[in-house]
Amino acid sequence: MATVEQRLTDMLTPAVEALGFELLGIEYVSAGKHSIVRLFIDHENGINVDNCADVSRQASAILDVEDPISTEYNLEVSSPGLERPLFKAEHYLRFIGEIAFVQVRMPVNNRRKWQGEIIAVEDDTVVLAVDKEQHRIALGNVQKAHLVPQFD
């Protein structure tokens, strides 16, 4: 069974792409009347507030018609920002060599939170170097992940 995020992604990707943007992913935070549907969009020239507003209007119209969430929620559209979220294998591949924070649903080696260098992506698994050791984390087990900005 598909997650809420996957159903929303399938529903909204064509509209976001038609506007000329990439839908990086969607976060759904369920909290009763304070739930949030957060879309992360990107473009090779960057994202500005007008881009977010355009995508928000289009997504809102689709969500109003399709009504995939029965409770109240706020719709947010955002650029990826410095702590760029990682949703797909392609995102990890694009940032090999960068530092990522990864939180998993089920513990891996008795840990749920990992931070390390992205070494590789192999067979739906991301390989992180943490404390000079390599750890394999199944992408299906990732609850949330994002890049960790490095300032020299």
C-alpha positions as CSV (number, residue, x, y, z in Angstrom):
1,M,0.0,0.0,0.0
2,A,1.4,3.4,-1.0
3,T,2.1,6.0,1.6
4,V,0.3,9.3,1.7
5,E,3.5,11.0,0.4
6,Q,3.7,8.5,-2.5
7,R,0.1,9.0,-3.5
8,L,0.5,12.8,-3.3
9,T,3.7,12.6,-5.3
10,D,2.0,10.5,-8.0
11,M,-0.9,13.0,-8.1
12,L,1.1,16.2,-8.2
13,T,4.3,15.4,-10.1
14,P,2.7,15.9,-13.6
15,A,1.4,19.4,-12.7
16,V,4.7,20.5,-11.1
17,E,6.6,19.3,-14.1
18,A,4.2,21.0,-16.5
19,L,5.1,24.3,-14.7
20,G,8.8,23.5,-15.5
21,F,9.9,22.4,-12.0
22,E,11.1,19.2,-10.4
23,L,9.1,17.8,-7.5
24,L,11.9,16.6,-5.3
25,G,9.5,15.1,-2.8
26,I,6.7,15.6,-0.3
27,E,6.5,15.5,3.5
28,Y,3.2,14.9,5.1
29,V,3.1,15.8,8.8
30,S,-0.1,14.5,10.4
31,A,-1.2,16.6,13.4
32,G,-4.9,16.9,13.4
33,K,-6.0,20.4,12.4
34,H,-2.4,21.4,12.2
35,S,-1.3,18.9,9.6
36,I,1.1,20.0,6.9
37,V,1.6,18.9,3.3
38,R,5.1,20.3,2.3
39,L,6.2,20.1,-1.4
40,F,9.9,20.6,-2.2
41,I,10.5,21.9,-5.7
42,D,13.7,22.7,-7.6
43,H,14.9,24.2,-10.9
44,E,18.3,24.5,-12.5
45,N,18.0,28.3,-12.1
46,G,16.9,28.1,-8.5
47,I,13.5,28.8,-6.9
48,N,12.0,32.1,-5.9
49,V,8.8,33.0,-4.0
50,D,6.8,33.5,-7.2
51,N,7.7,29.9,-8.3
52,C,6.5,28.6,-5.0
53,A,3.2,30.6,-5.3
54,D,2.6,29.2,-8.8
55,V,3.1,25.6,-7.7
56,S,1.0,26.2,-4.6
57,R,-1.9,27.5,-6.7
58,Q,-1.7,24.5,-9.1
59,A,-1.3,21.9,-6.3
60,S,-4.1,23.5,-4.2
61,A,-6.5,23.2,-7.1
62,I,-5.6,19.6,-7.7
63,L,-5.9,18.7,-4.0
64,D,-9.2,20.5,-3.7
65,V,-10.6,18.4,-6.6
66,E,-9.0,15.0,-5.7
67,D,-9.4,15.5,-1.9
68,P,-6.8,12.9,-0.9
69,I,-6.6,13.9,2.7
70,S,-9.8,13.8,4.8
71,T,-8.5,16.1,7.6
72,E,-7.6,19.8,7.6
73,Y,-4.0,20.6,6.6
74,N,-1.8,23.5,5.4
75,L,-0.1,23.4,2.1
76,E,3.5,24.6,1.9
77,V,5.7,24.8,-1.2
78,S,9.5,25.3,-0.6
79,S,12.8,25.3,-2.3
80,P,15.2,22.6,-1.0
81,G,17.3,25.1,0.9
82,L,20.7,24.4,2.5
83,E,19.5,21.3,4.3
84,R,18.3,19.8,1.0
85,P,16.0,16.8,1.7
86,L,16.8,13.5,0.1
87,F,13.9,11.4,-1.1
88,K,15.1,9.2,-3.9
89,A,18.2,7.1,-4.8
90,E,19.0,9.7,-7.5
91,H,19.2,12.4,-4.9
92,Y,21.8,10.5,-2.9
93,L,23.7,9.7,-6.1
94,R,23.8,13.4,-7.0
95,F,25.4,14.2,-3.7
96,I,28.0,11.5,-3.3
97,G,30.8,12.9,-1.1
98,E,28.5,15.2,0.8
99,I,27.4,14.8,4.4
100,A,23.9,13.6,5.1
101,F,21.7,13.1,8.1
102,V,19.5,10.0,7.9
103,Q,16.8,9.0,10.3
104,V,15.5,5.4,9.8
105,R,12.2,3.8,10.8
106,M,13.7,0.6,12.1
107,P,17.1,0.7,13.8
108,V,20.2,-0.3,11.9
109,N,23.0,-1.6,14.2
110,N,20.9,-0.3,17.2
111,R,20.7,3.3,15.8
112,R,17.9,5.3,14.3
113,K,19.9,8.5,13.5
114,W,22.9,8.5,11.2
115,Q,25.2,11.3,10.0
116,G,28.0,10.6,7.6
117,E,29.4,11.0,4.1
118,I,27.4,9.5,1.2
119,I,29.7,6.9,-0.3
120,A,27.5,5.1,-2.8
121,V,24.0,4.0,-3.7
122,E,23.7,0.2,-4.4
123,D,20.6,-1.8,-4.9
124,D,18.2,0.6,-3.2
125,T,20.7,1.0,-0.4
126,V,22.7,4.1,0.6
127,V,26.2,3.6,1.9
128,L,27.3,6.1,4.5
129,A,30.8,6.5,6.0
130,V,30.3,7.1,9.8
131,D,33.2,7.1,12.2
132,K,35.5,5.6,9.5
133,E,33.1,2.7,9.0
134,Q,30.7,2.1,6.1
135,H,27.1,1.4,6.9
136,R,24.4,0.3,4.5
137,I,20.9,1.7,5.0
138,A,18.0,0.5,2.9
139,L,16.3,3.4,1.2
140,G,12.9,1.9,2.1
141,N,13.8,2.2,5.8
142,V,14.6,5.9,5.5
143,Q,12.1,8.0,7.4
144,K,13.7,11.4,6.7
145,A,17.1,12.5,5.2
146,H,18.7,15.7,4.3
147,L,22.1,17.1,3.5
148,V,24.1,18.7,6.3
149,P,25.6,22.0,5.1
150,Q,29.4,22.3,5.4
151,F,31.0,25.7,5.9
152,D,34.7,26.0,5.5
